[in-house]
Amino acid sequence: MDGVISLARFAPGIAIANFFIIIGDMRFLDARRATSGDTEGFTAFGHVVEGMDIVRSILHMPVSPTEGVGVMKGQTLDPQVRILNVHRVDQKKTTAACCAGQFRLNGAMAERIYLYDSTLRDGAQAQGIDFTVADKQAIAAALDAFGIDYIEGGWPGANPTDDAFFADRPLSKFAKVSAFGMTRRAGRSASNDPGLQDLLAVDTPTVCLVGKAWDWQVETALKVSKAENLKMIGDSLAHMVTSGREAVFDAEHFFDGYKANPGYALDALRAAHEAGAKWLVLCDTNGGSLPSEVRKIVAVVREALPDAKLGIHCHNDTEQAVANSLAAVESGVRQIQGTINGIGERCGNANLIALIPTLMLKMGFDTGISAEKLTQIGKLSRLVDDRLNRAPDRHAAYVGSSAFAHKGGLHVSAMSKDSRSYEHIDPALVGNARLILVSDKAGRANILSRLQQMGIDVAADDPRIGDLVTAVKAREAQGYAYEDAGASFELMARQTLGFIPRYYDLQSYRALDECRVDAHGNHITLSEATVKVAIKGEVVMTVAEGNGPVNALDAALRKALLPHYPALAAMHLTDYKVRILTPSEATAALTRVMIESSDEMGATWTTVGVSHNVIDASYNALYDAISYHLMKRQNPAA
């Protein structure tokens, strides 16, 4: 035996299908695209190669210590190979057992893909996004810590924010900071072009220049000859290289240009390559190309420029940016440009948050990011959302809160037997977690799984489980929504099972709104709430004012409860949503209120209330929010 090859791809000429182990002296191209001669003797995963019955698939490999099959870090599969990292081990199987870049074959690493982040430049061009200097500094530092290869900081000279960022950019420990600009203007030399001078002045190790690769754009947008455009590309990049910069060429509109005039589009790349550009980046600027087109065109470019290092820059106008980027990689591209969460002009850019795990876990590439760092990818995604003051996309691939959420009863039942039924990877690989939802579609499996997650130990045949399922369905029929209000469900579950403490008893409340009109015609509003509660045998009545009835009610409750439960001081209401459930009933409609709360540790929880009276619905959600917080703080009941 000459070795074991695992995962998807290694050095050129030694690439095999995802997650296979092949033992023997063989060389495979990607088995999905290989010619018949390349795959001679190869069969489906888990089967034999040239009669060797010890071949296994990492995806479905029985754990057997006597065979030396490693399932923990550092154990061996074969005397010649160490498994350096195991992603997931369940009862009897090892799944996706090696992370790209952490598996060696006789010292050879998985093939490298370089990540070029353009969040701070291309991402900033999205509608509604306006980074401050502090935002850019914080995001750049996070990208560097995560392990991104290149960070495009902006366009020097284009705006004061970018200039301030480059003047005080954070020190990078890993990433190369790149400055973005355009090729020299017509009629100027590269050494006298103000834009190129601005790029050199910020003293970044890498410079990315954009130039036209579509002859129609050259003549209509730049209004120069095609020959002059090629000189502009070559002169500008040569000037960057002789000035000691690593040069990246973004071939703008490359795919449209190639479709219109293949020869000229290739000439634009050739001019950049001959000038010394390290990377030639093929841009799908309009976002209109399809993966099949990208795959074919990249293959032609590789044949025309076999020594060039190619990159890909895709826009998402047809929701193909990630697919096009992966298609380009399959055809030989080794740098991917994109943005965090796919932000960018019009419909956005290729989403690095989706691309990075796919490259590592599905395609077996080394991205320079360790398995440990990959578990932090959700935090990176949320950091950018936080800086933009927008809610994270709960349905985002890999990192969304719903990415591994299961609602249907049949799905949850199957998941309890084998998580591979409805999960393509272990959520922990990307720092996420499985979420079992409770709704009117829930069955016993949902309820049992959710109770287990909450730390409530109940036998599967406990008759109270049936009561809880019935209660959930009945209350959801009334308008409650427990899949988004986990705290309210936990309280109801504990109450049904007899585990819930009661912290106070409401005797009455009253909320008053007053509106006065001042001399200028402005409405001056004031709300007042009175609550009467029984706490530990003591009846307490309090009054408080607020900027609305719910705020006043919250203030009055806190005034009554804080002397008995000081932990309430750490609880804050962070979101309040009202939905009309029966709009046909107009002002008498049934109303659902969702309240999100948080504490000083950053923990959040959501509660729900339903009533024809919006104040009453709000009180119900508020009662659950307070009770949940006190329960988690293990306060004694009243």
C-alpha positions in Angstrom: 0.0 0.0 0.0 1.3 3.4 -1.0 -1.0 5.6 1.0 -4.4 6.8 1.8 -6.1 9.7 0.0 -9.1 11.3 1.7 -11.4 14.2 1.2 -11.9 15.9 -2.1 -8.8 17.4 -3.6 -5.0 17.6 -3.1 -2.3 18.8 -5.3 -3.1 18.9 -9.1 -3.7 15.5 -10.4 -4.5 13.9 -7.1 -8.1 14.9 -6.6 -10.9 12.5 -5.8 -14.6 12.6 -5.0 -15.7 14.0 -1.7 -15.1 12.0 1.5 -13.6 8.9 -0.2 -10.7 6.9 1.1 -8.7 5.2 -1.7 -5.9 2.9 -0.8 -3.3 2.0 -3.4 -1.0 3.5 -5.9 -3.5 5.5 -8.0 -4.0 9.0 -9.2 -7.5 10.3 -9.6 -8.9 13.5 -11.0 -12.2 14.6 -9.6 -14.3 11.4 -10.0 -17.3 13.5 -10.9 -15.6 14.8 -14.0 -12.9 12.2 -14.7 -12.4 10.4 -17.9 -12.8 6.7 -18.0 -9.1 6.1 -17.8 -8.7 8.1 -14.7 -11.3 6.2 -12.8 -10.3 2.6 -13.7 -10.8 0.3 -10.8 -12.8 2.9 -8.9 -16.2 2.0 -7.4 -18.8 3.8 -5.2 -17.8 4.9 -1.7 -17.4 2.1 0.8 -16.6 -0.4 -1.9 -13.3 -1.8 -3.0 -10.6 -0.5 -5.3 -8.7 -3.1 -7.3 -9.7 -5.9 -4.9 -8.6 -4.2 -1.7 -11.3 -4.9 0.8 -10.0 -2.5 3.5 -11.3 0.5 1.6 -13.9 2.4 3.6 -15.8 5.7 3.2 -15.2 8.2 6.0 -18.9 9.1 5.6 -20.0 5.6 6.7 -17.2 3.9 8.5 -17.8 1.4 11.3 -15.8 2.2 14.4 -13.6 -0.8 15.0 -10.5 -0.4 17.2 -9.1 -3.7 16.0 -8.9 -2.3 12.5 -7.1 0.9 13.8 -9.9 3.1 12.6 -9.3 6.5 14.3 -12.3 8.4 15.6 -10.5 10.8 17.9 -7.9 13.4 17.2 -4.5 11.8 16.8 -5.6 8.2 16.2 -4.6 6.5 13.0 -6.5 5.0 10.1 -3.4 3.4 8.6 0.2 3.4 9.7 1.1 5.9 7.1 -1.7 8.4 7.8 -2.9 10.3 10.9 -6.4 11.6 11.3 -5.7 15.1 12.6 -9.2 16.2 13.2 -12.6 14.4 13.5 -15.6 16.6 13.1 -18.4 14.4 14.5 -18.6 11.0 16.2 -22.0 9.6 16.9 -22.8 6.2 18.3 -21.4 4.0 15.5 -20.2 6.2 12.7 -17.7 8.9 12.0 -19.0 11.6 9.7 -16.9 14.0 7.6 -13.9 12.9 9.6 -11.3 15.3 8.3 -11.3 19.0 7.8 -9.7 20.3 4.7 -6.2 21.5 5.4 -5.9 19.2 8.4 -5.5 15.9 6.7 -2.1 14.9 5.3 -1.1 12.3 2.8 2.6 11.7 3.1 3.0 15.4 4.1 0.8 16.7 1.3 -2.0 19.2 2.3 -5.4 19.6 0.8 -5.3 22.1 -2.1 -5.5 25.8 -1.1 -8.3 28.3 -1.8 -7.5 31.9 -1.0 -10.3 34.1 0.4 -10.5 37.8 -0.6 -13.1 39.7 1.4 -14.6 42.9 -0.1 -17.2 43.7 2.7 -15.6 47.0 3.4 -15.5 48.1 -0.2 -18.1 46.3 -2.4 -20.3 45.5 0.6 -20.4 49.2 1.5 -22.0 50.0 -1.9 -25.2 48.2 -0.9 -28.3 50.4 -0.4 -28.8 51.3 3.3 -25.2 50.5 4.3 -23.0 53.3 5.6 -19.9 52.1 7.5 -18.2 54.4 10.0 -14.5 54.3 10.4 -15.0 52.4 13.7 -17.2 49.9 11.9 -14.5 49.2 9.3 -11.8 48.9 11.8 -13.8 46.5 13.9 -14.8 44.3 10.9 -11.3 44.3 9.6 -9.9 43.1 12.9 -12.5 40.4 13.1 -11.8 39.2 9.5 -8.1 39.1 10.3 -8.7 37.1 13.5 -10.9 34.7 11.7 -8.2 33.9 9.1 -9.3 35.7 5.9 -6.4 36.0 3.4 -7.1 39.4 1.9 -9.2 42.3 3.3 -10.1 45.0 0.8 -10.3 48.1 2.9 -11.8 50.5 0.4 -10.9 52.9 -2.3 -8.3 55.5 -1.3 -9.2 59.0 -2.4 -12.8 58.1 -3.0 -14.3 59.3 0.3 -13.2 60.5 3.7 -14.2 57.3 5.5 -11.9 55.1 3.4 -9.1 57.6 3.7 -9.5 57.6 7.5 -9.5 53.9 7.6 -6.3 53.5 5.6 -4.7 56.2 7.8 -5.5 54.3 10.9 -6.1 50.7 9.9 -5.7 48.0 12.5 -2.6 46.0 12.4 -3.2 42.6 10.8 -1.7 39.4 12.1 -2.6 37.2 9.2 -4.5 39.0 6.4 -3.1 41.2 3.7 -4.9 44.5 3.5 -5.8 45.5 -0.1 -6.5 48.9 -1.5 -8.9 49.1 -4.4 -8.7 51.4 -7.4 -9.0 51.6 -11.2 -6.5 51.5 -14.0 -4.9 54.8 -15.1 -6.9 57.3 -17.0 -6.5 57.7 -20.8 -3.9 60.3 -21.7 -1.9 59.9 -18.5 1.1 57.9 -17.6 0.8 55.4 -14.7 3.4 57.3 -12.7 1.4 60.6 -13.0 -2.1 59.2 -12.5 -3.6 60.6 -9.3 -5.7 57.5 -8.6 -2.7 55.2 -8.7 -0.7 57.7 -6.6 -3.4 57.5 -3.9 -3.2 53.7 -4.0 0.5 53.7 -3.4 0.3 56.4 -0.7 -1.7 54.2 1.7 1.1 51.6 1.6 -0.9 48.4 1.6 0.9 45.1 0.7 -1.8 44.4 -2.0 -3.5 46.5 -4.6 -6.5 45.5 -6.6 -7.1 47.3 -9.9 -10.3 47.1 -11.8 -10.2 47.3 -15.6 -12.6 46.7 -18.5 -12.7 43.3 -20.2 -15.8 44.0 -22.3 -15.1 45.8 -25.5 -18.6 47.4 -25.6 -17.9 48.9 -22.1 -14.5 50.1 -23.3 -16.0 52.1 -26.2 -19.2 53.3 -24.5 -18.2 53.8 -20.9 -14.5 54.7 -21.1 -14.7 56.1 -24.6 -11.3 54.9 -25.5 -10.0 52.5 -28.1 -9.7 48.8 -27.3 -6.0 49.0 -27.8 -5.6 51.9 -25.4 -7.6 50.0 -22.8 -5.2 47.2 -23.0 -2.3 49.6 -22.5 -4.1 51.2 -19.5 -4.4 47.7 -17.9 -0.8 46.7 -18.6 0.8 50.1 -17.6 -1.2 50.3 -14.3 -0.4 46.8 -13.1 3.2 47.0 -14.1 3.5 50.3 -12.1 2.1 48.6 -9.0 4.4 45.6 -9.4 7.5 47.7 -9.8 6.4 49.7 -6.8 6.6 46.5 -4.7 2.9 45.7 -4.5 1.2 42.4 -4.9 -1.2 43.2 -7.8 -4.7 41.8 -8.3 -6.6 42.5 -11.5 -10.4 42.6 -11.4 -11.5 42.0 -14.9 -14.8 43.9 -14.8 -17.7 42.4 -16.9 -15.4 39.6 -17.9 -18.1 37.0 -18.5 -20.3 39.4 -20.5 -17.2 40.5 -22.3 -16.2 36.9 -23.1 -19.7 36.1 -24.5 -19.5 39.2 -26.7 -15.9 39.0 -27.8 -13.9 36.1 -26.4 -10.6 37.2 -27.9 -10.7 40.7 -26.5 -11.7 39.5 -23.0 -8.7 37.1 -23.0 -6.5 39.9 -24.3 -7.4 42.0 -21.2 -6.4 39.1 -19.0 -3.2 38.6 -20.9 -2.2 42.2 -20.6 -2.6 42.0 -16.8 -0.8 38.7 -16.6 2.2 39.9 -18.7 2.4 43.0 -16.5 3.0 40.9 -13.5 -0.4 40.7 -11.8 -0.4 37.8 -9.3 -4.2 37.2 -9.6 -6.5 37.6 -12.5 -10.0 37.8 -11.1 -12.9 37.0 -13.4 -15.9 39.3 -12.5 -19.5 38.5 -13.2 -20.3 42.2 -12.6 -23.9 42.1 -13.7 -24.6 38.9 -11.9 -26.3 37.4 -14.9 -24.2 34.3 -15.6 -25.1 30.8 -14.9 -22.9 28.1 -13.3 -22.7 26.1 -16.5 -21.4 29.2 -18.4 -18.9 30.0 -15.6 -17.6 26.5 -15.5 -17.0 26.4 -19.3 -15.5 29.9 -19.6 -13.1 29.4 -16.7 -11.9 26.2 -18.3 -11.2 28.1 -21.5 -9.3 30.8 -19.6 -7.2 28.1 -17.8 -6.3 26.6 -21.1 -5.4 30.0 -22.6 -3.4 31.2 -19.6 -2.1 28.0 -17.9 0.4 29.8 -15.7 -2.0 32.4 -14.4 -3.6 32.3 -10.9 -7.3 32.9 -11.3 -9.9 34.4 -9.0 -13.7 34.8 -9.2 -15.9 37.7 -8.2 -19.6 37.1 -8.5 -22.7 39.2 -8.0 -26.0 37.8 -6.9 -28.5 39.3 -9.3 -29.9 35.9 -10.2 -29.2 34.3 -6.8 -26.3 32.4 -8.4 -23.3 34.1 -6.8 -22.4 31.2 -4.5 -23.1 28.6 -7.1 -21.1 30.5 -9.7 -18.2 30.8 -7.3 -18.2 27.1 -6.6 -18.5 26.3 -10.3 -15.4 28.5 -11.0 -13.5 26.6 -8.2 -14.4 23.3 -9.8 -12.8 24.6 -13.1 -9.6 25.7 -11.4 -10.1 29.1 -9.8 -8.1 29.4 -6.5 -9.2 32.8 -5.2 -12.7 33.6 -4.2 -13.9 37.2 -3.7 -17.0 37.8 -1.7 -18.5 39.6 1.3 -19.8 38.7 4.8 -23.5 37.8 4.6 -23.4 38.5 0.9 -23.9 42.3 1.2 -23.2 44.3 -1.8 -24.5 46.5 -4.6 -28.0 45.7 -6.0 -28.7 42.1 -5.0 -25.4 41.6 -3.2 -22.2 39.6 -3.7 -21.1 36.0 -3.2 -21.6 35.2 0.5 -18.4 34.1 2.1 -20.4 32.8 5.2 -21.9 30.2 2.9 -18.9 29.6 0.7 -16.3 28.9 3.4 -18.0 25.9 5.1 -18.9 24.5 1.7 -15.4 24.7 0.5 -14.1 23.1 3.6 -16.7 20.5 4.6 -18.2 19.6 1.2 -15.3 20.1 -1.3 -12.4 19.3 0.9 -10.3 22.5 0.3 -7.9 24.2 2.6 -9.1 27.8 3.1 -6.4 28.7 5.7 -9.2 28.6 8.3 -8.9 25.9 11.0 -11.7 23.7 12.1 -11.7 25.5 15.4 -12.0 28.9 13.7 -14.8 27.6 11.6 -16.9 27.2 14.7 -16.7 31.0 15.1 -18.1 31.8 11.6 -21.6 32.6 13.0 -20.1 35.1 15.4 -18.4 36.8 12.4 -21.7 36.9 10.5 -23.5 38.4 13.5 -20.8 41.0 14.2 -21.3 42.5 10.7 -25.1 42.5 11.2 -24.7 44.2 14.6 -22.5 46.9 13.0 -25.2 47.4 10.4 -27.9 47.5 13.1 -29.9 44.8 11.3 -31.4 41.6 12.5 -29.5 38.4 11.4 -31.1 36.3 8.7 -32.5 33.3 10.7 -32.6 31.2 7.6 -29.0 31.9 6.5 -27.2 28.7 5.5 -24.9 27.2 8.2 -25.2 30.1 10.7 -28.9 31.1 10.8 -30.8 30.3 14.0 -33.2 28.2 11.8 -30.4 26.5 9.7 -30.8 23.3 11.9 -34.4 23.9 13.1 -36.8 21.0 12.9 -40.6 21.5 13.1 -42.4 18.6 11.5 -43.1 15.7 13.8 -41.9 13.0 11.3 -38.7 14.9 10.8 -38.0 15.2 14.6 -38.8 11.5 15.1 -36.3 10.6 12.4 -33.7 13.0 13.8 -33.9 11.3 17.2 -32.8 8.1 15.5 -30.1 9.5 13.3 -29.4 13.2 12.8 -28.2 12.6 9.2 -31.9 12.2 8.3 -32.4 15.9 8.0 -29.0 17.5 8.7 -26.3 17.7 6.1 -23.6 18.3 8.7 -23.2 18.4 12.4 -24.3 22.0 13.4 -21.4 22.1 15.9 -18.9 22.2 13.0 -20.0 25.8 12.3 -20.8 26.8 15.9 -24.5 26.3 15.5 -26.9 24.1 17.3 -29.9 21.9 16.6 -33.3 23.6 17.4 -36.4 21.5 17.9 -39.5 23.7 17.3 -42.8 23.3 19.1 -45.9 24.2 17.2 -49.3 22.8 16.3 -47.4 20.5 13.9 -45.5 19.0 16.8 -45.8 15.4 17.9 -44.5 13.5 20.9 -41.0 13.4 19.4 -40.8 17.2 19.1 -42.0 17.6 22.7 -39.6 15.0 24.1 -36.7 16.5 22.2 -37.5 20.0 23.3 -37.9 18.9 27.0 -34.5 17.1 26.8 -32.9 20.3 25.5 -34.4 22.2 28.4 -33.0 19.7 30.9 -36.4 18.2 31.9 -36.1 14.5 32.3 -39.5 12.8 31.5 -40.1 9.2 30.4 -41.2 8.8 26.8 -44.3 7.0 27.9 -45.3 9.5 30.6 -49.0 10.3 30.0 -48.3 14.0 30.7 -46.5 14.2 27.4 -49.8 13.6 25.6 -51.4 16.3 27.7 -48.7 18.7 26.8 -49.0 17.9 23.0 -52.8 18.5 23.3 -52.3 21.8 25.2 -49.8 23.1 22.6 -52.1 22.4 19.7 -55.1 23.9 21.6 -53.2 27.1 22.5 -51.7 27.4 19.0 -55.2 27.2 17.6 -56.0 30.2 19.9 -53.2 32.2 18.3 -50.1 31.4 20.4 -46.9 30.8 18.5 -44.5 28.7 20.5 -41.9 28.0 17.8 -40.7 31.7 18.2 -41.5 31.9 22.0 -39.4 29.2 23.6 -39.6 30.7 27.0 -43.4 30.7 27.1 -43.4 27.1 26.0 -40.9 26.1 28.7 -43.1 27.7 31.3 -46.2 26.0 30.0 -44.4 22.7 29.8 -43.1 22.9 33.4 -46.6 24.0 34.6 -48.2 20.9 32.8 -45.5 18.6 34.3 -45.8 20.2 37.7 -42.3 21.8 37.8 -43.2 25.5 37.6 -42.7 27.9 40.5 -45.1 30.8 40.9 -43.5 34.1 41.8 -46.5 36.3 42.4 -50.3 36.3 41.9 -51.9 39.1 40.0 -55.1 40.5 41.7 -55.7 43.4 39.3 -54.2 46.0 37.0 -55.3 49.2 35.4 -53.8 51.2 32.6 -54.7 54.7 31.7 -53.7 56.9 28.7 -53.9 60.6 28.7 -53.4 62.9 25.8 -53.1 66.7 26.0 -52.8 69.1 23.1 -50.4 72.0 23.7 -50.6 75.5 22.4 -48.7 74.4 19.2 -51.1 71.6 18.5 -48.7 68.9 19.6 -50.1 65.8 21.3 -48.5 65.2 24.7 -49.2 61.7 25.9 -48.8 60.1 29.3 -49.6 56.6 30.5 -50.2 55.4 34.0 -50.5 51.9 35.3 -51.6 50.5 38.7 -51.0 46.9 39.7 -52.1 44.9 42.7 -50.2 41.7 43.3 -49.7 39.1 46.1 -46.1 38.2 46.8 -45.2 35.7 49.5 -48.4 36.4 51.4 -48.1 40.2 51.1 -50.5 42.3 49.0 -48.7 45.1 47.2 -50.2 47.9 45.1 -47.9 50.2 43.0 -48.4 53.0 40.5 -46.0 54.0 37.7 -45.9 56.2 34.7 -44.5 55.4 31.3 -44.3 56.6 27.7 -47.0 54.0 26.8 -49.4 51.7 28.7 -47.1 48.6 28.3 -44.1 50.6 29.5 -46.1 51.9 32.5 -47.3 48.4 33.3 -43.8 47.1 33.2 -42.6 49.9 35.5 -45.4 49.3 38.0 -44.7 45.5 38.1 -41.0 46.1 38.6 -41.7 48.6 41.4 -43.8 45.9 43.2 -41.5 42.9 42.6 -38.0 44.4 42.9 -37.9 44.5 46.7 -38.6 40.7 46.7 -36.7 39.8 43.6 -33.6 42.0 43.1 -32.6 39.9 40.1 -35.2 41.7 38.0 -32.9 44.7 37.8 -30.8 42.7 35.3 -33.8 42.1 32.9 -34.6 44.4 30.1 -37.2 44.4 27.3 -35.4 44.6 24.0 -38.2 44.1 21.4 -42.0 44.3 21.3 -44.1 43.1 18.4 -47.8 43.1 17.8 -49.7 41.1 15.2 -53.4 41.3 14.4 -54.6 37.7 14.0 -58.2 38.4 12.9 -58.1 41.6 10.9 -61.7 41.1 9.7 -62.8 42.0 13.3 -61.2 45.4 13.0 -60.7 47.1 16.3 -62.0 44.0 18.2 -59.4 41.8 16.5 -57.5 39.1 18.3 -54.0 40.3 19.0 -50.7 38.4 19.5 -47.8 40.2 21.4 -44.3 38.9 21.3 -41.8 40.3 23.8 -38.0 39.7 23.6 -36.1 40.2 26.8 -32.4 40.1 27.7 -30.1 40.2 30.7 -26.7 41.6 31.6 -25.0 38.4 30.3 -26.5 38.9 26.8 -29.0 36.0 27.1 -32.2 36.6 25.3 -35.6 34.9 25.5 -39.0 35.5 23.8 -42.5 35.2 25.3 -46.0 35.4 23.8 -49.4 36.6 24.9 -52.7 36.5 23.1 -55.9 38.4 23.8 -58.6 40.6 22.1 -57.1 43.4 24.4 -53.6 44.4 23.4 -52.8 45.5 26.9 -53.9 42.1 28.3 -51.9 40.3 25.6 -48.9 42.4 26.5 -49.3 41.6 30.2 -49.5 37.9 29.5 -46.2 38.1 27.6 -44.7 40.3 30.2 -45.7 37.8 33.0 -44.0 35.0 31.2 -40.8 37.1 30.6 -40.5 37.9 34.3 -41.3 34.4 35.4 -38.8 32.9 33.0 -36.0 35.3 34.1 -36.6 34.5 37.8 -36.8 30.8 37.1 -33.4 30.8 35.3 -32.0 32.8 38.2 -33.3 30.0 40.5 -35.3 32.4 42.7 -37.5 30.7 45.3 -41.2 30.8 44.5 -43.6 33.1 46.3 
